[in-house]
Amino acid sequence: MGSGAVGIRMRLWPALLALLASLVPGELRAQTCTLDPPAPNARIDAAAGTRFFPSGGEGLILVRRKYTDSSIVRVFETDGLKSDPWKQLSERPIISVRPLPDKGYEEFKGFAADNSSVIRFIAPGPRNSFWENRTFVVRICDPGAPANSAPANSAASNSAPVNSLAIVQAPISPPNWAKLISIGFLLLVYVLFATAVYHIRGKPHPLATKYPALTSQRASGWIEHLDPVVLTANAFNKGSIQKLQVLLFTFLISGMVLSLVLTIGALADFSVTIALLLGISAVGAAVAQKTTASHDRLSFENWAWLVKKKILPIHEEDESGPRWSDLVLTNREFDIYKLQTLIFSVVVAGALLAAGAQHLASFSVPDTLLGILGLSQVAYISGTLARPASNTELDHAIDDLRNMEVKLQTVVARNTDTDEDGNLPTPLPAPQPGIPLAQRNANATKAMTLYKKKADQVEVMLESVLGGEVDRNQLEPTLS
């Protein structure tokens, strides 16, 4: 046989061997990618993708080697770092092996999309203690790769397959215990805040003895302050759906974030939807309370005048205290906007729980549903502004009564009287303090009659608006 034919055969052998290697089943080729000695000399850099690996969940390992379709990747758990030989505890099922994404792993220096891969696998369960440090060995074999694709620090011969090895250590976290710890921590914080609010509200107002309340206000006990409606009561001691919504989303999201930190050891980014949920709730609560306070309250001058008369308390509160019915009622009127806010808040909170803590960064709700939550807040505030103010006519009546008191004080001081329409005489006589007060009061019959008539009207209006009995003697004019 000629030398030419021998040369052709020598060039065909490598191609034939490569073809046969590609026809061997992956399972058979994987049997050669093990921890059996001798261990490969080619060591590559690797890092745990998260601070903790969740027990029974998805673990992430970054390796500084670009993945190819012909590569075989296996992950083993060993009893330590020593390889004399490796003591294999288990082989972990692999979920996927993909090139490293361009975003999300910027904190890992030296690992880039063009030279690294990310391995997702099922992490083992806790063994002896929680957050116990465990060792994982990654084997990467590529029988079909060319010899020059071996890592630069590889000591393997050029004819040998490219075998790589990486070692990673990471604690294994128990997700169920992480959730229980998060729930316990939130309950502790809730109880502490409820206790603090109870002690603050339980203290009497420093001016309560000087300006007693119209009726005694009902004080809530410590157990009652554990009720979220009582805890989130507004300035008028009524249940607030907006403040309850803020409490719900704040505790829910903070608990999920804490659980995720205990599970993977990293903070989660928030999606735009979650930021909007917190923002809508907080802004809605602040604007609703401000609108209600400014819309339903008397003018400050009239309020201060009634406080000095000891008809209104210095600190106005609802005497019955906050109730669950306040979440859907406004002044004993069924408020459909509050109900809408309540229902959709519960629905979104349930969807957030179902999505799980690991999806906080991608969580979203349909724009229409998010719009409904926002429109519910707008509709409630608009309805409050559009509703006829129950105190407007009372405010005007008290203005008239205060003006009549000033006129009465004027005519009594000057020993004169007004006409039947309440007009002061012109010109006014000089003050006559030497005349006894009783005689001056007796001479101001027309002014006194007009004042008492208006005071009787204000008494009825006050009892209608406040829902309590008013001591008529408290409305008597202040004369000296």
C-alpha positions in Angstrom: 0.0 0.0 0.0 1.3 3.4 -1.0 2.4 6.0 1.5 -0.4 8.3 0.2 -3.1 5.9 1.2 -1.6 5.6 4.7 -1.6 9.4 5.1 -5.3 9.6 4.1 -6.2 6.9 6.7 -4.3 8.7 9.4 -6.2 11.9 8.7 -9.6 10.1 8.7 -9.1 8.4 12.1 -9.6 11.6 14.3 -12.8 12.5 12.3 -14.1 8.9 12.7 -13.4 8.9 16.5 -15.2 12.3 16.9 -18.2 10.9 15.0 -18.4 7.8 17.2 -18.1 10.0 20.4 -21.1 12.0 19.2 -23.1 8.9 18.7 -22.6 7.6 22.2 -25.6 8.3 24.4 -25.3 11.2 26.9 -26.0 8.9 29.8 -23.0 6.8 28.9 -20.7 9.7 28.4 -21.9 11.2 31.7 -20.6 8.1 33.4 -17.1 9.2 32.7 -17.7 12.7 34.2 -17.6 11.7 37.8 -15.6 12.3 41.0 -13.7 9.1 40.6 -9.9 9.5 40.8 -7.8 10.9 39.3 -9.4 14.3 39.7 -9.0 16.7 36.8 -6.2 19.2 37.0 -8.2 21.9 35.2 -9.8 24.0 38.0 -12.1 26.9 37.1 -13.4 29.7 39.2 -16.9 29.4 40.6 -19.2 31.2 43.0 -22.5 30.7 44.7 -25.1 32.8 42.9 -26.9 33.5 46.3 -25.7 33.8 49.9 -27.8 30.7 50.8 -29.2 27.8 48.9 -32.8 27.1 49.7 -33.4 23.6 51.0 -35.2 21.7 48.2 -35.3 24.8 46.1 -33.3 26.3 43.3 -29.6 26.8 43.9 -27.4 28.9 41.6 -23.7 28.3 40.9 -21.7 30.5 38.6 -18.7 29.0 36.7 -16.2 30.9 34.7 -16.5 28.7 31.6 -18.6 29.3 28.6 -21.2 26.5 28.2 -21.5 24.6 24.9 -24.2 22.2 23.8 -21.7 19.2 23.8 -20.7 19.9 27.5 -21.8 17.5 30.3 -22.4 19.2 33.6 -22.9 17.4 36.9 -23.1 18.8 40.5 -22.1 16.6 43.4 -22.4 17.3 47.1 -19.3 16.1 49.0 -18.3 15.9 52.7 -15.6 18.6 52.4 -13.0 20.2 50.2 -10.4 17.4 50.2 -10.2 15.2 47.2 -8.3 12.2 48.5 -10.6 10.8 47.1 -13.9 12.8 47.1 -16.6 11.4 49.4 -19.7 11.9 47.4 -22.9 12.4 49.4 -25.3 12.9 46.6 -25.7 14.1 43.0 -27.9 17.1 42.7 -30.5 17.2 39.8 -29.7 20.0 37.4 -32.5 22.3 36.3 -30.7 24.2 33.5 -27.3 25.4 32.4 -27.3 28.7 30.5 -24.8 31.4 29.6 -24.6 34.1 32.3 -27.1 36.9 31.7 -25.9 40.4 31.0 -27.7 41.8 34.0 -28.3 40.6 37.5 -24.8 39.4 38.4 -22.8 42.6 38.2 -21.4 42.1 41.8 -19.5 39.0 40.7 -16.3 40.4 39.4 -14.6 38.5 36.5 -17.8 36.6 35.6 -19.3 37.9 32.3 -21.7 36.7 29.7 -19.0 35.9 27.2 -16.9 33.7 29.5 -19.3 32.2 32.2 -22.3 30.1 32.7 -25.0 29.8 35.4 -26.0 26.4 36.7 -29.4 25.9 38.3 -29.9 22.8 40.4 -32.0 21.4 43.2 -30.3 22.1 46.6 -30.3 19.4 49.3 -32.3 19.5 52.5 -30.8 20.6 55.9 -28.8 17.9 57.5 -27.9 18.6 61.1 -28.5 22.3 61.7 -30.0 25.3 60.0 -27.9 27.3 57.6 -25.1 24.7 57.7 -22.2 25.2 55.3 -22.2 22.5 52.5 -19.7 21.7 49.8 -20.6 21.2 46.1 -18.3 20.1 43.3 -19.1 20.9 39.7 -17.8 18.7 37.0 -17.8 19.9 33.4 -16.8 17.4 30.6 -16.7 18.2 26.9 -15.4 15.1 25.0 -16.2 16.7 21.6 -14.3 20.0 22.3 -11.0 20.8 20.5 -7.9 20.5 22.5 -7.2 24.3 22.3 -10.4 25.0 24.2 -8.9 23.7 27.5 -8.4 26.3 30.2 -5.0 28.0 30.2 -4.1 26.5 33.6 -5.1 23.0 32.6 -2.3 20.4 32.9 -4.1 17.9 30.8 -2.5 16.7 27.6 -3.7 18.2 24.3 -5.2 14.8 23.2 -7.2 14.4 26.4 -10.9 15.5 26.7 -11.5 18.9 28.3 -12.4 18.1 31.9 -13.0 20.9 34.4 -13.7 21.0 38.1 -15.1 23.8 40.3 -15.8 23.8 44.1 -18.4 26.0 45.8 -19.4 26.2 49.5 -22.7 27.7 50.6 -25.1 27.3 53.6 -28.4 25.5 53.1 -31.4 27.5 54.4 -34.7 26.0 55.5 -37.4 28.0 53.7 -40.2 26.9 55.9 -38.3 28.0 59.0 -37.4 31.3 57.3 -41.1 31.9 56.8 -42.0 31.0 60.4 -39.2 33.3 61.7 -40.5 36.1 59.4 -44.0 35.6 60.7 -42.8 35.5 64.3 -40.8 38.7 63.8 -43.7 40.6 62.2 -46.1 39.4 65.0 -43.6 40.7 67.6 -43.3 44.1 65.9 -47.1 44.3 65.5 -47.6 43.5 69.3 -44.9 46.1 70.3 -46.4 48.8 68.1 -49.9 47.9 69.4 -48.7 48.1 73.0 -47.0 51.5 72.3 -50.2 52.9 70.7 -52.3 51.5 73.6 -50.1 53.3 76.2 -50.2 56.6 74.3 -53.9 56.6 73.7 -54.6 55.4 77.3 -53.1 58.6 78.7 -55.7 61.3 79.4 -55.4 64.5 77.4 -53.5 67.1 79.5 -56.3 69.6 79.0 -59.2 67.1 79.5 -60.0 68.4 83.0 -60.0 72.0 81.8 -62.1 71.2 78.7 -64.2 68.1 79.5 -65.7 66.2 76.6 -69.3 66.4 75.6 -69.6 62.7 76.5 -67.2 60.3 77.9 -65.0 58.6 75.2 -64.8 54.8 75.1 -61.2 53.7 75.9 -59.9 50.6 74.1 -58.0 48.0 76.1 -54.7 46.4 75.2 -56.3 43.3 73.7 -58.6 45.5 71.6 -55.5 47.3 70.2 -54.4 44.1 68.6 -57.4 44.5 66.3 -55.9 46.1 63.1 -59.0 48.4 62.8 -58.4 49.8 66.3 -54.7 50.1 65.7 -55.2 52.0 62.4 -58.0 54.3 63.7 -57.9 57.8 62.3 -57.8 61.1 64.2 -61.5 60.9 64.9 -61.2 57.4 66.5 -62.9 55.7 63.5 -61.7 52.8 61.4 -59.8 53.8 58.3 -59.8 51.6 55.2 -56.9 53.6 53.7 -54.6 53.2 56.8 -55.6 49.5 57.1 -54.5 49.1 53.4 -51.1 50.7 54.2 -50.7 48.4 57.2 -51.6 45.3 55.1 -49.3 45.9 52.2 -46.4 47.1 54.4 -46.4 44.1 56.7 -47.0 41.7 53.8 -44.2 42.9 51.6 -41.7 43.4 54.5 -42.4 39.9 55.7 -41.8 38.5 52.2 -38.6 40.5 51.9 -37.3 39.2 55.3 -38.3 35.6 54.4 -36.3 36.0 51.1 -33.3 37.4 52.9 -33.3 34.4 55.3 -33.8 32.0 52.4 -31.2 33.2 49.8 -29.4 35.8 51.8 -30.1 38.7 49.4 -32.5 41.6 49.2 -35.2 41.5 46.6 -35.9 44.3 44.2 -39.4 45.6 44.0 -41.4 45.8 40.8 -43.0 49.0 39.8 -46.4 47.5 40.7 -45.4 47.0 44.3 -44.1 50.5 44.6 -47.3 51.8 43.1 -49.4 49.7 45.6 -47.5 51.2 48.6 -47.6 54.7 47.1 -51.4 54.6 46.3 -52.2 53.3 49.8 -50.0 55.9 51.6 -51.1 58.9 49.6 -54.7 57.8 49.7 -54.6 57.5 53.5 -53.0 60.9 54.0 -55.3 62.8 51.6 -58.4 61.0 52.9 -57.7 62.0 56.5 -56.9 65.5 55.5 -60.0 65.9 53.4 -62.3 64.4 56.1 -60.8 66.7 58.8 -61.1 69.9 56.7 -64.5 69.0 55.3 -66.4 67.9 58.4 -64.9 70.1 61.1 -66.1 73.5 62.3 -64.1 76.6 61.8 -61.3 76.9 64.3 -62.9 80.1 65.9 -66.2 78.3 66.4 -64.6 75.1 67.6 -62.4 77.0 70.1 -65.5 78.9 71.3 -67.4 75.7 72.0 -64.4 74.2 73.7 -64.2 77.2 76.1 -68.0 76.7 76.7 -67.1 73.1 77.6 -69.5 71.8 75.0 -66.8 70.1 72.8 -63.8 68.2 74.0 -60.3 69.6 73.4 -59.5 66.3 71.5 -62.5 65.3 69.4 -63.0 61.5 69.0 -65.9 59.2 68.1 -67.3 58.0 71.4 -68.1 54.5 70.2 -64.5 53.8 69.0 -63.3 52.2 65.8 -65.3 49.3 64.4 -65.0 47.0 61.4 -68.2 48.6 60.0 -66.3 51.8 59.6 -64.4 50.2 56.7 -67.5 50.3 54.6 -69.6 53.1 56.2 -69.3 56.9 56.1 -71.5 58.7 58.6 -73.8 55.6 58.8 -74.0 55.6 55.0 -72.8 52.6 53.0 -69.8 53.7 51.1 -69.3 51.6 47.9 -65.9 53.2 47.3 -64.6 51.9 50.6 -66.0 48.4 49.8 -64.3 48.5 46.4 -60.9 49.4 48.0 -61.3 46.7 50.6 -62.2 43.9 48.1 -59.5 44.7 45.6 -56.8 45.1 48.3 -57.5 41.6 49.6 -57.4 40.2 46.1 -54.1 41.9 45.3 -52.6 40.8 48.7 -53.7 37.2 47.9 -52.0 37.3 44.5 -48.9 38.7 46.0 -48.7 35.8 48.5 -49.4 33.3 45.8 -46.6 34.7 43.6 -44.0 34.2 46.4 -41.1 36.2 47.8 -38.8 35.3 44.9 -41.0 37.0 42.4 -41.2 40.5 44.1 -39.1 42.0 41.3 -41.4 40.7 38.6 -44.7 40.8 40.3 -47.3 42.7 38.4 -51.1 43.1 38.3 -53.1 44.1 35.3 -53.0 47.8 34.7 -56.8 47.9 34.8 -56.9 46.4 38.3 -54.2 48.8 39.5 -56.2 51.6 38.1 -59.3 50.5 40.0 -57.3 50.7 43.2 -56.2 54.2 42.4 -59.7 55.3 41.2 -61.2 53.9 44.4 -59.1 56.3 46.4 -59.9 59.2 44.1 -63.6 58.4 44.1 -63.7 58.2 47.9 -62.0 61.6 48.3 -64.1 63.2 45.6 -67.3 61.8 47.2 -66.2 63.3 50.5 -65.7 66.7 48.9 -69.0 66.5 47.0 -71.0 65.4 50.0 -72.8 68.3 51.7 -70.9 69.2 54.8 -73.0 68.4 57.8 -71.3 71.2 59.8 -71.7 74.0 57.3 -75.1 75.3 58.6 -74.1 74.7 62.2 -70.9 76.7 61.5 -73.0 79.7 60.3 -75.4 79.4 63.2 -72.5 79.5 65.7 -71.1 82.5 63.9 -74.4 84.3 64.4 -74.5 83.2 68.1 -71.0 84.5 68.8 -71.8 87.8 67.1 -74.9 88.1 69.3 -72.9 87.4 72.4 -70.5 90.2 71.5 -73.5 92.6 71.0 -75.0 91.5 74.3 -71.8 92.1 76.1 -71.5 95.5 74.5 -75.0 96.7 75.5 -74.7 95.2 79.0 -71.4 97.0 79.6 -73.0 100.3 78.4 -76.4 99.8 80.1 -78.4 100.0 76.9 -80.2 97.6 74.5 -80.4 96.6 70.8 -83.5 97.0 68.7 -85.7 94.1 67.8 -83.4 93.2 64.8 -80.3 93.1 67.0 -78.8 96.4 65.8 -76.7 98.4 68.3 -77.9 102.0 69.1 -76.1 104.9 67.4 -74.2 106.5 69.1 -73.2 104.0 71.8 -73.3 105.4 75.3 -70.1 105.3 77.4 -69.4 102.2 79.6 -71.1 102.4 83.0 -69.3 100.0 85.3 -70.8 101.7 88.4 -74.3 100.4 87.7 -74.9 96.9 89.2 -74.6 94.0 86.7 -78.1 92.7 87.5 -79.6 96.1 86.6 -77.7 96.3 83.3 -78.7 92.7 82.4 -82.4 93.6 83.1 -82.1 96.6 80.7 -80.8 94.5 77.8 -84.0 92.5 77.3 -84.2 92.6 73.5 -80.6 91.5 73.1 -80.9 88.8 75.7 -84.1 87.5 74.0 -82.5 87.3 70.5 -79.4 85.6 72.0 -81.5 82.9 73.8 -83.6 82.3 70.7 -80.5 81.7 68.6 -78.9 79.6 71.4 -82.0 77.3 71.5 -81.6 76.8 67.7 -77.8 76.0 68.1 -78.5 73.6 70.9 -80.8 71.5 68.6 -78.3 71.6 65.7 -75.4 70.6 67.9 -77.3 67.6 69.3 -78.3 66.6 65.7 -74.8 66.8 64.4 -72.9 65.5 67.4 -75.4 62.8 68.2 -75.3 63.6 71.9 -77.1 65.7 74.5 -75.8 69.3 75.0 -76.1 71.0 78.3 -78.1 74.2 77.5 -76.6 76.1 80.4 -73.2 75.8 78.7 -74.5 78.1 75.9 -75.4 80.9 78.3 -73.6 84.2 77.4 -70.5 85.2 79.3 -71.3 88.5 81.0 -69.3 90.5 83.5 
